[in-house]
Amino acid sequence: MSNYRQVSLLPSFDRILEKVIFTRLYQHSMESSILPKHQHSFRLNSWTEKAVFIQLKEISGALNKIIIVGGLFCDLKKAFDCVDH
């Protein structure tokens, strides 16, 4: 929120049209099971904390079985700062 900028500035009609298209695409993807079950974005009742909890559960399960665990984490906080506005 400290460096929030809109990606695009759309007129009101375009925002309504975008919402209608998004709603239809979302409904189609849920009915067709296009998104994998571990995809947490673009889903209702799914949030970042839930994704972190599932990841920690899998890591602790692997460590209990004495399996080597590794991780790669990327900070995308300033990802849109390099986009030409």
HELIX and SHEET records of a PDB file:
HELIX    1   1 SER A   12  SER A   32  1                                  21    
HELIX    2   2 THR A   48  ASN A   64  1                                  17    
HELIX    3   3 ALA A   79  CYS A   82  5                                   4    
END                                                                             
